């Protein structure tokens, strides 16, 4: 294989890798957006659950079990 052919092959490989890296970077950015969105939803649901739990049993005392 000539030096010119090897160089061309390496340039093609580098271009393909650059494209792949760019695509993966975009996918990661999309996934982080989704993760952030889901985390905000989870935080809101957790807060709402704790509020409902407090409303459901406000007079239940927190005591140690008898075996303690």
PyMOL Python script that loads the backbone (N, CA, C, O; Angstrom):
from pymol import cmd

cmd.read_pdbstr("""\
ATOM      1  N   UNK A   1       0.863  -1.174   0.000  1.00  0.00           N
ATOM      2  CA  UNK A   1       0.000   0.000   0.000  1.00  0.00           C
ATOM      3  C   UNK A   1       0.907   1.233   0.000  1.00  0.00           C
ATOM      4  O   UNK A   1       1.861   1.318   0.773  1.00  0.00           O
ATOM      5  N   UNK A   2       0.599   2.159  -0.858  1.00  0.00           N
ATOM      6  CA  UNK A   2       1.431   3.357  -0.980  1.00  0.00           C
ATOM      7  C   UNK A   2       1.181   4.295   0.195  1.00  0.00           C
ATOM      8  O   UNK A   2       0.166   4.211   0.886  1.00  0.00           O
ATOM      9  N   UNK A   3       2.140   5.189   0.395  1.00  0.00           N
ATOM     10  CA  UNK A   3       2.006   6.164   1.478  1.00  0.00           C
ATOM     11  C   UNK A   3       0.776   7.044   1.292  1.00  0.00           C
ATOM     12  O   UNK A   3       0.097   7.395   2.258  1.00  0.00           O
ATOM     13  N   UNK A   4       0.497   7.398   0.035  1.00  0.00           N
ATOM     14  CA  UNK A   4      -0.659   8.251  -0.241  1.00  0.00           C
ATOM     15  C   UNK A   4      -1.966   7.525   0.087  1.00  0.00           C
ATOM     16  O   UNK A   4      -2.888   8.127   0.637  1.00  0.00           O
ATOM     17  N   UNK A   5      -2.045   6.254  -0.245  1.00  0.00           N
ATOM     18  CA  UNK A   5      -3.243   5.461   0.047  1.00  0.00           C
ATOM     19  C   UNK A   5      -3.417   5.296   1.557  1.00  0.00           C
ATOM     20  O   UNK A   5      -4.532   5.373   2.072  1.00  0.00           O
ATOM     21  N   UNK A   6      -2.315   5.071   2.253  1.00  0.00           N
ATOM     22  CA  UNK A   6      -2.376   4.934   3.716  1.00  0.00           C
ATOM     23  C   UNK A   6      -2.834   6.240   4.357  1.00  0.00           C
ATOM     24  O   UNK A   6      -3.642   6.238   5.286  1.00  0.00           O
ATOM     25  N   UNK A   7      -2.311   7.353   3.852  1.00  0.00           N
ATOM     26  CA  UNK A   7      -2.694   8.658   4.381  1.00  0.00           C
ATOM     27  C   UNK A   7      -4.188   8.913   4.137  1.00  0.00           C
ATOM     28  O   UNK A   7      -4.894   9.389   5.026  1.00  0.00           O
ATOM     29  N   UNK A   8      -4.656   8.597   2.942  1.00  0.00           N
ATOM     30  CA  UNK A   8      -6.074   8.769   2.619  1.00  0.00           C
ATOM     31  C   UNK A   8      -6.935   7.909   3.542  1.00  0.00           C
ATOM     32  O   UNK A   8      -7.963   8.363   4.047  1.00  0.00           O
ATOM     33  N   UNK A   9      -6.511   6.674   3.755  1.00  0.00           N
ATOM     34  CA  UNK A   9      -7.259   5.773   4.637  1.00  0.00           C
ATOM     35  C   UNK A   9      -7.313   6.329   6.058  1.00  0.00           C
ATOM     36  O   UNK A   9      -8.358   6.270   6.706  1.00  0.00           O
ATOM     37  N   UNK A  10      -6.205   6.864   6.544  1.00  0.00           N
ATOM     38  CA  UNK A  10      -6.175   7.446   7.888  1.00  0.00           C
ATOM     39  C   UNK A  10      -7.064   8.682   7.978  1.00  0.00           C
ATOM     40  O   UNK A  10      -7.723   8.899   8.995  1.00  0.00           O
ATOM     41  N   UNK A  11      -7.086   9.493   6.922  1.00  0.00           N
ATOM     42  CA  UNK A  11      -7.937  10.680   6.917  1.00  0.00           C
ATOM     43  C   UNK A  11      -9.412  10.298   6.945  1.00  0.00           C
ATOM     44  O   UNK A  11     -10.208  10.928   7.640  1.00  0.00           O
ATOM     45  N   UNK A  12      -9.773   9.267   6.188  1.00  0.00           N
ATOM     46  CA  UNK A  12     -11.160   8.783   6.190  1.00  0.00           C
ATOM     47  C   UNK A  12     -11.517   8.271   7.582  1.00  0.00           C
ATOM     48  O   UNK A  12     -12.585   8.589   8.106  1.00  0.00           O
ATOM     49  N   UNK A  13     -10.641   7.492   8.174  1.00  0.00           N
ATOM     50  CA  UNK A  13     -10.881   6.956   9.510  1.00  0.00           C
ATOM     51  C   UNK A  13     -11.041   8.091  10.527  1.00  0.00           C
ATOM     52  O   UNK A  13     -11.939   8.048  11.368  1.00  0.00           O
ATOM     53  N   UNK A  14     -10.178   9.097  10.452  1.00  0.00           N
ATOM     54  CA  UNK A  14     -10.272  10.231  11.379  1.00  0.00           C
ATOM     55  C   UNK A  14     -11.593  10.978  11.194  1.00  0.00           C
ATOM     56  O   UNK A  14     -12.208  11.397  12.176  1.00  0.00           O
ATOM     57  N   UNK A  15     -12.032  11.148   9.955  1.00  0.00           N
ATOM     58  CA  UNK A  15     -13.301  11.836   9.693  1.00  0.00           C
ATOM     59  C   UNK A  15     -14.476  11.036  10.246  1.00  0.00           C
ATOM     60  O   UNK A  15     -15.395  11.617  10.822  1.00  0.00           O
ATOM     61  N   UNK A  16     -14.460   9.727  10.082  1.00  0.00           N
ATOM     62  CA  UNK A  16     -15.525   8.870  10.607  1.00  0.00           C
ATOM     63  C   UNK A  16     -15.568   8.926  12.132  1.00  0.00           C
ATOM     64  O   UNK A  16     -16.641   8.979  12.732  1.00  0.00           O
ATOM     65  N   UNK A  17     -14.389   8.912  12.747  1.00  0.00           N
ATOM     66  CA  UNK A  17     -14.331   8.980  14.209  1.00  0.00           C
ATOM     67  C   UNK A  17     -14.826  10.332  14.715  1.00  0.00           C
ATOM     68  O   UNK A  17     -15.510  10.401  15.736  1.00  0.00           O
ATOM     69  N   UNK A  18     -14.487  11.392  14.012  1.00  0.00           N
ATOM     70  CA  UNK A  18     -14.952  12.722  14.398  1.00  0.00           C
ATOM     71  C   UNK A  18     -16.478  12.798  14.330  1.00  0.00           C
ATOM     72  O   UNK A  18     -17.114  13.374  15.213  1.00  0.00           O
ATOM     73  N   UNK A  19     -17.057  12.218  13.286  1.00  0.00           N
ATOM     74  CA  UNK A  19     -18.521  12.187  13.146  1.00  0.00           C
ATOM     75  C   UNK A  19     -19.144  11.385  14.285  1.00  0.00           C
ATOM     76  O   UNK A  19     -20.137  11.809  14.877  1.00  0.00           O
ATOM     77  N   UNK A  20     -18.562  10.233  14.589  1.00  0.00           N
ATOM     78  CA  UNK A  20     -19.086   9.385  15.664  1.00  0.00           C
ATOM     79  C   UNK A  20     -19.015  10.106  17.007  1.00  0.00           C
ATOM     80  O   UNK A  20     -19.965  10.059  17.788  1.00  0.00           O
ATOM     81  N   UNK A  21     -17.904  10.766  17.276  1.00  0.00           N
ATOM     82  CA  UNK A  21     -17.749  11.502  18.535  1.00  0.00           C
ATOM     83  C   UNK A  21     -18.790  12.612  18.627  1.00  0.00           C
ATOM     84  O   UNK A  21     -19.370  12.829  19.691  1.00  0.00           O
ATOM     85  N   UNK A  22     -19.029  13.307  17.536  1.00  0.00           N
ATOM     86  CA  UNK A  22     -20.023  14.375  17.518  1.00  0.00           C
ATOM     87  C   UNK A  22     -21.420  13.823  17.795  1.00  0.00           C
ATOM     88  O   UNK A  22     -22.177  14.401  18.574  1.00  0.00           O
ATOM     89  N   UNK A  23     -21.756  12.710  17.158  1.00  0.00           N
ATOM     90  CA  UNK A  23     -23.065  12.094  17.378  1.00  0.00           C
ATOM     91  C   UNK A  23     -23.224  11.638  18.827  1.00  0.00           C
ATOM     92  O   UNK A  23     -24.279  11.838  19.429  1.00  0.00           O
ATOM     93  N   UNK A  24     -22.189  11.033  19.381  1.00  0.00           N
ATOM     94  CA  UNK A  24     -22.252  10.585  20.777  1.00  0.00           C
ATOM     95  C   UNK A  24     -22.386  11.766  21.727  1.00  0.00           C
ATOM     96  O   UNK A  24     -23.114  11.689  22.717  1.00  0.00           O
ATOM     97  N   UNK A  25     -21.699  12.841  21.435  1.00  0.00           N
ATOM     98  CA  UNK A  25     -21.783  14.044  22.260  1.00  0.00           C
ATOM     99  C   UNK A  25     -23.203  14.599  22.256  1.00  0.00           C
ATOM    100  O   UNK A  25     -23.713  15.013  23.297  1.00  0.00           O
ATOM    101  N   UNK A  26     -23.836  14.608  21.097  1.00  0.00           N
ATOM    102  CA  UNK A  26     -25.219  15.081  21.005  1.00  0.00           C
ATOM    103  C   UNK A  26     -26.163  14.175  21.796  1.00  0.00           C
ATOM    104  O   UNK A  26     -27.071  14.655  22.474  1.00  0.00           O
ATOM    105  N   UNK A  27     -25.943  12.872  21.704  1.00  0.00           N
ATOM    106  CA  UNK A  27     -26.790  11.941  22.450  1.00  0.00           C
ATOM    107  C   UNK A  27     -26.630  12.137  23.954  1.00  0.00           C
ATOM    108  O   UNK A  27     -27.612  12.095  24.695  1.00  0.00           O
ATOM    109  N   UNK A  28     -25.416  12.349  24.396  1.00  0.00           N
ATOM    110  CA  UNK A  28     -25.175  12.569  25.825  1.00  0.00           C
ATOM    111  C   UNK A  28     -25.858  13.848  26.290  1.00  0.00           C
ATOM    112  O   UNK A  28     -26.452  13.880  27.368  1.00  0.00           O
ATOM    113  N   UNK A  29     -25.778  14.896  25.487  1.00  0.00           N
ATOM    114  CA  UNK A  29     -26.440  16.152  25.833  1.00  0.00           C
ATOM    115  C   UNK A  29     -27.949  15.949  25.956  1.00  0.00           C
ATOM    116  O   UNK A  29     -28.569  16.470  26.883  1.00  0.00           O
ATOM    117  N   UNK A  30     -28.540  15.205  25.038  1.00  0.00           N
ATOM    118  CA  UNK A  30     -29.976  14.903  25.099  1.00  0.00           C
ATOM    119  C   UNK A  30     -30.312  14.106  26.356  1.00  0.00           C
ATOM    120  O   UNK A  30     -31.310  14.377  27.024  1.00  0.00           O
ATOM    121  N   UNK A  31     -29.477  13.130  26.672  1.00  0.00           N
ATOM    122  CA  UNK A  31     -29.726  12.305  27.852  1.00  0.00           C
ATOM    123  C   UNK A  31     -29.629  13.131  29.132  1.00  0.00           C
ATOM    124  O   UNK A  31     -30.414  12.920  30.057  1.00  0.00           O
ATOM    125  N   UNK A  32     -28.686  14.061  29.202  1.00  0.00           N
ATOM    126  CA  UNK A  32     -28.574  14.910  30.390  1.00  0.00           C
ATOM    127  C   UNK A  32     -29.811  15.780  30.552  1.00  0.00           C
ATOM    128  O   UNK A  32     -30.273  16.005  31.670  1.00  0.00           O
ATOM    129  N   UNK A  33     -30.351  16.275  29.432  1.00  0.00           N
ATOM    130  CA  UNK A  33     -31.590  17.062  29.499  1.00  0.00           C
ATOM    131  C   UNK A  33     -32.714  16.206  30.072  1.00  0.00           C
ATOM    132  O   UNK A  33     -33.478  16.658  30.924  1.00  0.00           O
ATOM    133  N   UNK A  34     -32.806  14.966  29.594  1.00  0.00           N
ATOM    134  CA  UNK A  34     -33.843  14.051  30.080  1.00  0.00           C
ATOM    135  C   UNK A  34     -33.638  13.740  31.557  1.00  0.00           C
ATOM    136  O   UNK A  34     -34.597  13.728  32.329  1.00  0.00           O
ATOM    137  N   UNK A  35     -32.411  13.490  31.948  1.00  0.00           N
ATOM    138  CA  UNK A  35     -32.114  13.191  33.353  1.00  0.00           C
ATOM    139  C   UNK A  35     -32.472  14.375  34.243  1.00  0.00           C
ATOM    140  O   UNK A  35     -33.074  14.195  35.302  1.00  0.00           O
ATOM    141  N   UNK A  36     -32.107  15.578  33.826  1.00  0.00           N
ATOM    142  CA  UNK A  36     -32.443  16.772  34.613  1.00  0.00           C
ATOM    143  C   UNK A  36     -33.954  16.928  34.761  1.00  0.00           C
ATOM    144  O   UNK A  36     -34.453  17.235  35.844  1.00  0.00           O
ATOM    145  N   UNK A  37     -34.674  16.714  33.660  1.00  0.00           N
ATOM    146  CA  UNK A  37     -36.132  16.818  33.675  1.00  0.00           C
ATOM    147  C   UNK A  37     -36.731  15.783  34.625  1.00  0.00           C
ATOM    148  O   UNK A  37     -37.612  16.106  35.422  1.00  0.00           O
ATOM    149  N   UNK A  38     -36.258  14.550  34.543  1.00  0.00           N
ATOM    150  CA  UNK A  38     -36.761  13.488  35.418  1.00  0.00           C
ATOM    151  C   UNK A  38     -36.415  13.760  36.881  1.00  0.00           C
ATOM    152  O   UNK A  38     -37.216  13.471  37.770  1.00  0.00           O
ATOM    153  N   UNK A  39     -35.236  14.309  37.134  1.00  0.00           N
ATOM    154  CA  UNK A  39     -34.839  14.625  38.513  1.00  0.00           C
ATOM    155  C   UNK A  39     -35.752  15.690  39.101  1.00  0.00           C
ATOM    156  O   UNK A  39     -36.148  15.594  40.263  1.00  0.00           O
ATOM    157  N   UNK A  40     -36.094  16.711  38.306  1.00  0.00           N
ATOM    158  CA  UNK A  40     -37.014  17.753  38.789  1.00  0.00           C
ATOM    159  C   UNK A  40     -38.388  17.162  39.102  1.00  0.00           C
ATOM    160  O   UNK A  40     -39.010  17.512  40.105  1.00  0.00           O
ATOM    161  N   UNK A  41     -38.855  16.261  38.233  1.00  0.00           N
ATOM    162  CA  UNK A  41     -40.142  15.617  38.474  1.00  0.00           C
ATOM    163  C   UNK A  41     -40.100  14.760  39.741  1.00  0.00           C
ATOM    164  O   UNK A  41     -41.032  14.775  40.545  1.00  0.00           O
ATOM    165  N   UNK A  42     -39.014  14.020  39.903  1.00  0.00           N
ATOM    166  CA  UNK A  42     -38.876  13.178  41.091  1.00  0.00           C
ATOM    167  C   UNK A  42     -38.848  14.025  42.360  1.00  0.00           C
ATOM    168  O   UNK A  42     -39.486  13.684  43.357  1.00  0.00           O
ATOM    169  N   UNK A  43     -38.108  15.124  42.318  1.00  0.00           N
ATOM    170  CA  UNK A  43     -38.057  16.015  43.484  1.00  0.00           C
ATOM    171  C   UNK A  43     -39.439  16.564  43.823  1.00  0.00           C
ATOM    172  O   UNK A  43     -39.820  16.622  44.992  1.00  0.00           O
ATOM    173  N   UNK A  44     -40.196  16.970  42.785  1.00  0.00           N
ATOM    174  CA  UNK A  44     -41.542  17.497  43.014  1.00  0.00           C
ATOM    175  C   UNK A  44     -42.460  16.419  43.581  1.00  0.00           C
ATOM    176  O   UNK A  44     -43.238  16.684  44.498  1.00  0.00           O
ATOM    177  N   UNK A  45     -42.374  15.215  43.043  1.00  0.00           N
ATOM    178  CA  UNK A  45     -43.213  14.120  43.544  1.00  0.00           C
ATOM    179  C   UNK A  45     -42.842  13.740  44.973  1.00  0.00           C
ATOM    180  O   UNK A  45     -43.716  13.443  45.786  1.00  0.00           O
ATOM    181  N   UNK A  46     -41.560  13.750  45.275  1.00  0.00           N
ATOM    182  CA  UNK A  46     -41.117  13.434  46.634  1.00  0.00           C
ATOM    183  C   UNK A  46     -41.642  14.467  47.616  1.00  0.00           C
ATOM    184  O   UNK A  46     -42.125  14.124  48.695  1.00  0.00           O
ATOM    185  N   UNK A  47     -41.546  15.728  47.236  1.00  0.00           N
ATOM    186  CA  UNK A  47     -42.048  16.797  48.106  1.00  0.00           C
ATOM    187  C   UNK A  47     -43.555  16.664  48.305  1.00  0.00           C
ATOM    188  O   UNK A  47     -44.054  16.810  49.420  1.00  0.00           O
ATOM    189  N   UNK A  48     -44.271  16.389  47.230  1.00  0.00           N
ATOM    190  CA  UNK A  48     -45.726  16.229  47.324  1.00  0.00           C
ATOM    191  C   UNK A  48     -46.090  15.025  48.184  1.00  0.00           C
ATOM    192  O   UNK A  48     -47.019  15.094  48.988  1.00  0.00           O
ATOM    193  N   UNK A  49     -45.368  13.931  48.019  1.00  0.00           N
ATOM    194  CA  UNK A  49     -45.622  12.731  48.825  1.00  0.00           C
ATOM    195  C   UNK A  49     -45.427  13.037  50.309  1.00  0.00           C
ATOM    196  O   UNK A  49     -46.248  12.644  51.138  1.00  0.00           O
ATOM    197  N   UNK A  50     -44.345  13.736  50.646  1.00  0.00           N
ATOM    198  CA  UNK A  50     -44.092  14.052  52.046  1.00  0.00           C
ATOM    199  C   UNK A  50     -45.168  14.971  52.617  1.00  0.00           C
ATOM    200  O   UNK A  50     -45.560  14.833  53.776  1.00  0.00           O
ATOM    201  N   UNK A  51     -45.644  15.911  51.799  1.00  0.00           N
ATOM    202  CA  UNK A  51     -46.732  16.781  52.248  1.00  0.00           C
ATOM    203  C   UNK A  51     -47.994  15.968  52.514  1.00  0.00           C
ATOM    204  O   UNK A  51     -48.647  16.159  53.540  1.00  0.00           O
ATOM    205  N   UNK A  52     -48.340  15.065  51.604  1.00  0.00           N
ATOM    206  CA  UNK A  52     -49.532  14.240  51.785  1.00  0.00           C
ATOM    207  C   UNK A  52     -49.392  13.315  52.983  1.00  0.00           C
ATOM    208  O   UNK A  52     -50.353  13.077  53.715  1.00  0.00           O
ATOM    209  N   UNK A  53     -48.200  12.803  53.173  1.00  0.00           N
ATOM    210  CA  UNK A  53     -47.960  11.916  54.315  1.00  0.00           C
ATOM    211  C   UNK A  53     -48.163  12.675  55.627  1.00  0.00           C
ATOM    212  O   UNK A  53     -48.740  12.137  56.573  1.00  0.00           O
ATOM    213  N   UNK A  54     -47.697  13.906  55.685  1.00  0.00           N
ATOM    214  CA  UNK A  54     -47.884  14.722  56.892  1.00  0.00           C
ATOM    215  C   UNK A  54     -49.360  14.997  57.137  1.00  0.00           C
ATOM    216  O   UNK A  54     -49.829  14.944  58.274  1.00  0.00           O
ATOM    217  N   UNK A  55     -50.086  15.289  56.073  1.00  0.00           N
ATOM    218  CA  UNK A  55     -51.511  15.585  56.208  1.00  0.00           C
ATOM    219  C   UNK A  55     -52.305  14.350  56.628  1.00  0.00           C
ATOM    220  O   UNK A  55     -53.291  14.464  57.358  1.00  0.00           O
ATOM    221  N   UNK A  56     -51.891  13.197  56.182  1.00  0.00           N
ATOM    222  CA  UNK A  56     -52.626  11.960  56.453  1.00  0.00           C
ATOM    223  C   UNK A  56     -52.516  11.528  57.909  1.00  0.00           C
ATOM    224  O   UNK A  56     -53.465  10.971  58.460  1.00  0.00           O
ATOM    225  N   UNK A  57     -51.386  11.774  58.529  1.00  0.00           N
ATOM    226  CA  UNK A  57     -51.210  11.314  59.914  1.00  0.00           C
ATOM    227  C   UNK A  57     -50.441  12.352  60.736  1.00  0.00           C
ATOM    228  O   UNK A  57     -49.308  12.100  61.147  1.00  0.00           O
ATOM    229  N   UNK A  58     -51.044  13.502  60.973  1.00  0.00           N
ATOM    230  CA  UNK A  58     -50.326  14.543  61.704  1.00  0.00           C
ATOM    231  C   UNK A  58     -50.196  14.259  63.197  1.00  0.00           C
ATOM    232  O   UNK A  58     -49.298  14.798  63.844  1.00  0.00           O
ATOM    233  N   UNK A  59     -51.075  13.421  63.760  1.00  0.00           N
ATOM    234  CA  UNK A  59     -51.065  13.202  65.204  1.00  0.00           C
ATOM    235  C   UNK A  59     -50.379  11.911  65.626  1.00  0.00           C
ATOM    236  O   UNK A  59     -50.446  11.540  66.797  1.00  0.00           O
ATOM    237  N   UNK A  60     -49.732  11.229  64.717  1.00  0.00           N
ATOM    238  CA  UNK A  60     -49.074   9.983  65.080  1.00  0.00           C
ATOM    239  C   UNK A  60     -47.744  10.325  65.733  1.00  0.00           C
ATOM    240  O   UNK A  60     -46.876  10.917  65.092  1.00  0.00           O
ATOM    241  N   UNK A  61     -47.573   9.966  66.982  1.00  0.00           N
ATOM    242  CA  UNK A  61     -46.308  10.291  67.663  1.00  0.00           C
ATOM    243  C   UNK A  61     -45.179   9.365  67.187  1.00  0.00           C
ATOM    244  O   UNK A  61     -45.402   8.201  66.856  1.00  0.00           O
ATOM    245  N   UNK A  62     -44.018   9.896  67.166  1.00  0.00           N
ATOM    246  CA  UNK A  62     -42.852   9.093  66.801  1.00  0.00           C
ATOM    247  C   UNK A  62     -42.266   8.576  68.106  1.00  0.00           C
ATOM    248  O   UNK A  62     -41.700   9.334  68.893  1.00  0.00           O
ATOM    249  N   UNK A  63     -42.412   7.263  68.322  1.00  0.00           N
ATOM    250  CA  UNK A  63     -41.909   6.651  69.540  1.00  0.00           C
ATOM    251  C   UNK A  63     -41.081   5.448  69.191  1.00  0.00           C
ATOM    252  O   UNK A  63     -41.191   4.891  68.099  1.00  0.00           O
ATOM    253  N   UNK A  64     -40.243   5.049  70.136  1.00  0.00           N
ATOM    254  CA  UNK A  64     -39.443   3.858  69.939  1.00  0.00           C
ATOM    255  C   UNK A  64     -40.308   2.623  70.165  1.00  0.00           C
ATOM    256  O   UNK A  64     -41.211   2.641  71.002  1.00  0.00           O
ATOM    257  N   UNK A  65     -40.039   1.558  69.425  1.00  0.00           N
ATOM    258  CA  UNK A  65     -40.764   0.314  69.669  1.00  0.00           C
ATOM    259  C   UNK A  65     -40.509  -0.185  71.097  1.00  0.00           C
ATOM    260  O   UNK A  65     -39.494   0.160  71.702  1.00  0.00           O
ATOM    261  N   UNK A  66     -41.431  -0.999  71.636  1.00  0.00           N
ATOM    262  CA  UNK A  66     -41.305  -1.453  73.027  1.00  0.00           C
ATOM    263  C   UNK A  66     -40.014  -2.246  73.300  1.00  0.00           C
ATOM    264  O   UNK A  66     -39.533  -2.257  74.433  1.00  0.00           O
ATOM    265  N   UNK A  67     -39.474  -2.878  72.324  1.00  0.00           N
ATOM    266  CA  UNK A  67     -38.279  -3.707  72.576  1.00  0.00           C
ATOM    267  C   UNK A  67     -36.999  -2.879  72.645  1.00  0.00           C
ATOM    268  O   UNK A  67     -35.927  -3.453  72.838  1.00  0.00           O
ATOM    269  N   UNK A  68     -37.063  -1.562  72.498  1.00  0.00           N
ATOM    270  CA  UNK A  68     -35.841  -0.748  72.564  1.00  0.00           C
ATOM    271  C   UNK A  68     -35.555  -0.384  73.975  1.00  0.00           C
ATOM    272  O   UNK A  68     -34.568   0.300  74.248  1.00  0.00           O
TER     273      UNK A  68
END
""", "prot")
cmd.dss("prot")
cmd.show_as("cartoon", "prot")
cmd.util.cbc("prot")
cmd.orient("prot")
